[in-house]
Amino acid sequence: MIELNVPNVLTLIRISLIPVLAALLLSTLAESDLLSAIVFILASATDALDGWLARRRSEVTQFGKLMDPLADKLLITAALVSLVALYRLDAWVAMVIIAREFAVTGLRMLAIEQGQVVSASVWGKLKTVTQVAMVLALIWVDRPARWVDILVYVTVAVTVLSGAEYFYRLRAVLAPQPAPSSHSRIET
Protein backbone atom coordinates (compact mmCIF):
# COMPACT_ATOMS: atom_id res chain seq x y z
CA MET A 1 0.00 0.00 0.00
CA ILE A 2 1.21 3.51 -0.81
CA GLU A 3 1.95 5.72 2.15
CA LEU A 4 0.02 8.88 1.33
CA ASN A 5 2.24 11.61 2.67
CA VAL A 6 2.77 14.98 0.98
CA PRO A 7 5.98 13.98 -0.88
CA ASN A 8 4.32 10.86 -2.33
CA VAL A 9 1.22 12.82 -3.34
CA LEU A 10 3.50 15.31 -5.15
CA THR A 11 5.15 12.41 -6.98
CA LEU A 12 1.73 11.08 -8.00
CA ILE A 13 0.74 14.56 -9.21
CA ARG A 14 3.92 14.70 -11.30
CA ILE A 15 3.12 11.32 -12.84
CA SER A 16 -0.45 12.44 -13.62
CA LEU A 17 0.87 15.59 -15.35
CA ILE A 18 3.00 13.57 -17.81
CA PRO A 19 0.19 12.65 -20.25
CA VAL A 20 -1.22 16.19 -19.89
CA LEU A 21 2.16 17.61 -20.91
CA ALA A 22 2.48 15.30 -23.93
CA ALA A 23 -1.10 16.02 -25.03
CA LEU A 24 -0.57 19.78 -24.76
CA LEU A 25 2.77 19.71 -26.55
CA LEU A 26 1.31 17.74 -29.43
CA SER A 27 -1.98 19.65 -29.58
CA THR A 28 -2.91 22.35 -32.06
CA LEU A 29 -4.30 24.72 -29.43
CA ALA A 30 -3.28 28.32 -29.97
CA GLU A 31 -1.74 28.53 -26.50
CA SER A 32 -0.33 24.99 -26.34
CA ASP A 33 3.27 26.14 -25.84
CA LEU A 34 2.33 28.40 -22.93
CA LEU A 35 0.17 25.71 -21.32
CA SER A 36 2.87 23.07 -21.90
CA ALA A 37 5.47 25.29 -20.26
CA ILE A 38 3.22 25.87 -17.25
CA VAL A 39 2.54 22.13 -16.85
CA PHE A 40 6.24 21.31 -17.25
CA ILE A 41 7.23 23.96 -14.69
CA LEU A 42 4.63 22.64 -12.21
CA ALA A 43 5.74 19.04 -12.72
CA SER A 44 9.42 19.99 -12.38
CA ALA A 45 8.68 21.98 -9.24
CA THR A 46 7.06 18.94 -7.62
CA ASP A 47 10.34 17.07 -8.24
CA ALA A 48 12.34 19.57 -6.22
CA LEU A 49 9.69 19.94 -3.55
CA ASP A 50 8.87 16.28 -2.87
CA GLY A 51 12.46 15.27 -2.17
CA TRP A 52 13.07 18.29 0.02
CA LEU A 53 9.88 17.66 2.03
CA ALA A 54 10.58 13.92 2.38
CA ARG A 55 14.03 14.59 3.86
CA ARG A 56 12.96 17.54 5.99
CA ARG A 57 9.94 15.74 7.47
CA SER A 58 11.65 12.34 7.65
CA GLU A 59 8.96 10.96 5.33
CA VAL A 60 11.22 9.01 3.01
CA THR A 61 9.34 5.88 1.90
CA GLN A 62 10.05 2.86 -0.29
CA PHE A 63 7.40 4.14 -2.71
CA GLY A 64 9.12 7.52 -2.90
CA LYS A 65 12.57 5.98 -3.39
CA LEU A 66 11.27 4.02 -6.36
CA MET A 67 8.67 6.30 -7.91
CA ASP A 68 10.31 9.72 -7.53
CA PRO A 69 13.25 8.99 -9.86
CA LEU A 70 10.97 7.03 -12.19
CA ALA A 71 8.55 9.96 -12.40
CA ASP A 72 11.45 12.29 -13.26
CA LYS A 73 12.62 10.02 -16.06
CA LEU A 74 9.10 9.60 -17.44
CA LEU A 75 8.54 13.37 -17.42
CA ILE A 76 11.77 14.12 -19.27
CA THR A 77 11.25 11.20 -21.69
CA ALA A 78 7.69 12.30 -22.54
CA ALA A 79 8.87 15.86 -23.15
CA LEU A 80 11.83 14.77 -25.30
CA VAL A 81 9.79 12.36 -27.43
CA SER A 82 7.12 15.04 -27.96
CA LEU A 83 9.75 17.63 -28.90
CA VAL A 84 11.30 15.19 -31.40
CA ALA A 85 7.83 14.62 -32.90
CA LEU A 86 7.48 18.40 -33.27
CA TYR A 87 10.90 18.62 -34.99
CA ARG A 88 12.19 20.90 -32.24
CA LEU A 89 14.82 18.44 -31.08
CA ASP A 90 17.05 16.04 -32.97
CA ALA A 91 16.26 12.40 -32.24
CA TRP A 92 19.91 11.60 -31.42
CA VAL A 93 19.83 14.10 -28.53
CA ALA A 94 16.72 12.48 -27.08
CA MET A 95 18.24 9.02 -27.50
CA VAL A 96 21.49 9.97 -25.71
CA ILE A 97 19.56 11.44 -22.79
CA ILE A 98 17.06 8.58 -22.58
CA ALA A 99 19.80 5.94 -22.88
CA ARG A 100 21.71 7.58 -20.03
CA GLU A 101 18.59 7.57 -17.87
CA PHE A 102 17.96 3.86 -18.47
CA ALA A 103 21.63 2.96 -17.94
CA VAL A 104 21.88 4.85 -14.65
CA THR A 105 18.55 3.43 -13.47
CA GLY A 106 19.81 -0.08 -14.18
CA LEU A 107 23.04 0.65 -12.35
CA ARG A 108 21.12 1.99 -9.37
CA MET A 109 19.02 -1.18 -9.28
CA LEU A 110 22.18 -3.31 -9.28
CA ALA A 111 23.53 -1.22 -6.43
CA ILE A 112 20.30 -1.63 -4.45
CA GLU A 113 20.53 -5.41 -4.92
CA GLN A 114 23.95 -5.23 -3.28
CA GLY A 115 22.68 -3.06 -0.44
CA GLN A 116 24.19 0.19 -1.69
CA VAL A 117 22.21 3.43 -1.78
CA VAL A 118 23.13 5.71 -4.67
CA SER A 119 22.47 9.31 -3.79
CA ALA A 120 22.35 12.02 -6.42
CA SER A 121 25.66 13.71 -7.06
CA VAL A 122 26.33 17.33 -8.00
CA TRP A 123 26.62 16.14 -11.61
CA GLY A 124 23.22 14.44 -11.36
CA LYS A 125 21.61 17.59 -10.01
CA LEU A 126 23.29 19.73 -12.68
CA LYS A 127 22.01 17.25 -15.29
CA THR A 128 18.47 17.71 -14.03
CA VAL A 129 18.74 21.51 -14.09
CA THR A 130 20.15 21.59 -17.63
CA GLN A 131 17.55 19.12 -18.90
CA VAL A 132 14.70 21.15 -17.42
CA ALA A 133 16.14 24.38 -18.84
CA MET A 134 16.61 22.78 -22.26
CA VAL A 135 13.06 21.42 -22.39
CA LEU A 136 11.63 24.78 -21.37
CA ALA A 137 13.73 26.59 -23.97
CA LEU A 138 12.60 24.16 -26.67
CA ILE A 139 8.96 24.68 -25.67
CA TRP A 140 9.23 28.48 -25.60
CA VAL A 141 11.40 29.25 -28.61
CA ASP A 142 9.53 28.80 -31.89
CA ARG A 143 12.41 29.52 -34.25
CA PRO A 144 15.88 28.05 -33.93
CA ALA A 145 18.12 30.23 -31.79
CA ARG A 146 21.88 29.89 -31.33
CA TRP A 147 21.63 30.02 -27.51
CA VAL A 148 19.12 27.16 -27.54
CA ASP A 149 21.48 25.07 -29.69
CA ILE A 150 24.29 25.77 -27.21
CA LEU A 151 22.02 24.82 -24.31
CA VAL A 152 21.15 21.54 -26.05
CA TYR A 153 24.83 20.63 -26.53
CA VAL A 154 25.69 21.63 -22.95
CA THR A 155 22.80 19.48 -21.72
CA VAL A 156 24.01 16.48 -23.73
CA ALA A 157 27.56 16.95 -22.39
CA VAL A 158 26.42 17.26 -18.76
CA THR A 159 24.08 14.28 -19.18
CA VAL A 160 26.88 12.08 -20.53
CA LEU A 161 29.36 13.27 -17.89
CA SER A 162 26.89 12.66 -15.07
CA GLY A 163 26.23 9.15 -16.39
CA ALA A 164 29.97 8.46 -16.60
CA GLU A 165 30.37 9.76 -13.06
CA TYR A 166 27.69 7.33 -11.77
CA PHE A 167 29.40 4.42 -13.52
CA TYR A 168 32.78 5.47 -12.12
CA ARG A 169 31.44 5.83 -8.57
CA LEU A 170 29.76 2.44 -8.74
CA ARG A 171 32.37 0.51 -10.71
CA ALA A 172 32.63 -1.94 -7.81
CA VAL A 173 28.98 -2.90 -8.41
CA LEU A 174 29.86 -3.75 -12.02
CA ALA A 175 32.96 -5.76 -11.14
CA PRO A 176 32.62 -9.54 -11.12
CA GLN A 177 31.80 -10.74 -7.65
CA PRO A 178 33.85 -13.57 -6.16
CA ALA A 179 32.04 -16.87 -6.01
CA PRO A 180 31.04 -18.03 -2.55
CA SER A 181 33.57 -20.30 -0.98
CA SER A 182 32.75 -23.97 -1.40
CA HIS A 183 35.14 -25.51 1.09
CA SER A 184 33.09 -28.49 2.01
CA ARG A 185 34.51 -31.20 4.13
CA ILE A 186 34.32 -34.70 2.80
CA GLU A 187 33.49 -37.12 5.50
CA THR A 188 34.60 -40.70 5.26
N, C-alpha and C positions, 0 to 999 in steps of 0.2 A: 504494500500500500504506500502511496506517495504521502510524505509528510508535507502538509500544506502550511508551510511558513511563507513569509513574504519573499525571501529569495527564490524559492521554488515556484511561487506564483509568477514572479517576474520572468523566470525562465520559460514557463508555460505560455505567458503572453508573447514572449519573443518568438517562440515556435509558431504560435497562431498568426503572427504577423508575416511570416515567410510567404505563404500563398497570396496574401493580400499584396505584398510588395511585388511579387512576380506578376500578378494580374494587372496591377497598376502600371508597371513598367511596360508591359506588352499591350496595354490598352490604347485606344485611339482617342481617349478623352482629351479635351483641350488642355486641361491642367494636370495631365498624368505625371509629368516630370516633377512638378511641385508637390503633388500628393505622394509620389514615390519617395522623394527626398524626405518628406516629413515622416513617413512610415519607417524609412531606413534609419533616420536619426533616432526616433523613438525606440526602435528595436535595438540599435547599438547602445543607446543609453541604458537600457535594461541590463545589458551585458556588464557594463561597468558597475551599475548599482547593485545587482544581485550578489556578485562576489564580495563586494565591500560590506554589504549588510550581513551576509552569511558569516564572514570572519568577525565582524564587529559584535554581532549578537551571539556568537558561538552557535550558529544554526547551520553548520556545515552538515550535509546529509549525503548518504550514498546516492540518492537520486540526483542531487545537485552536482556531485562529483562527476557523474556520468553524463547527465543531460545538458549541463551548462556548456561544456566544450562542444558537444554535439550540436546544440542549437546555434552556436557561433559559426560552426563550419557549414551548417545547412543555410544559414542566412547569407553568408558570403558566397557560397556556391550558387544559390538561387539568383542572387544579384549578378554574378559573373555570367552565368548561362544566359540570363535575360539580356544582358548588355551585349553579349556575342550575337544573340539573335537579332538585336537592333543594329548590328554593325558598328557599335560604338567601341568595341574592344576586340582585339585580335584573339582568335581562338587559342593560339599557342600560349598567350599570357594566362588565360583562364586555366588551361591545362597544367601549366607549371604550378600555379597557386593551388589548384585542387589536388594535384598529385602530392605536393608537399603536405597538405592537410591530412590526406589519407596515410601517407608514410609516417608522419609524426604520431597520428592517432594509433596506428599499429604498433609503433615503438612504445608508446605509453602503455598500451595494453600488455605488451610483453613485460614491461617493467612492473606493472601491477601484479602480474602472475608471479613475479619473483619478489614481491613484497616491497617494491620500491615506489615511492611517491615522486612523481615528476612535477615539480612546481614550474610555473611560467618564469622564464628568464627575462632579462631586460630586452633581449633580441625578440622574444616572443611577444612582448608587449608593444615594442616598436613595430613589429610586423602587423599587429592588429590595428594600430593607429594609422599606418600607411595604407593598409587595405581599405579601411573605412574612408579615409580621405580620398583615395583613388575612386572608390565607388561613387561617393558623393560628387566628385568632380565630373565623372562620366555621366552622371544623371543630369547635372546642372548645365554643362556646356554642350550646346547643340552642335556648333562647328568645331572642327579640330583646332586645338590651341597648343602651341609649343610647350607651355608650362604643364599642360595635362599629359602630354607625351613624356615629359621628363618625370613627372610624378608616377606614371605607369612603370617606367624603367627602374626608378628608385624602389618602387614597391616590389617589383620582381626580384631585384637584388637583395633587399632586406628579407623577403620571404625565403629565398634560397639560403641566405646566410643563417637565418634563424633555424631553418631545418637542419643545416649542416651542424650547427651548434648543438642541437638536441641529440643528433647522432653521435657527436663527439663526446658529449657529457655522458651518454648512456652506452658507450661502446662496450662496456663490460656486460651489459644485457645481451648484446649481439654475439659476444664471444662464445665459442663452444663450451658447454658446461662439462666438467669432469663427470664421468660415469660413477655411480655409487659403488663403493667398495664391495667386492663380493668375496671377501675372505671367509669362506665357510670351512668349517672343520669337518673333516671326514672321519667318521667314527668307524672303528673296526670291531 
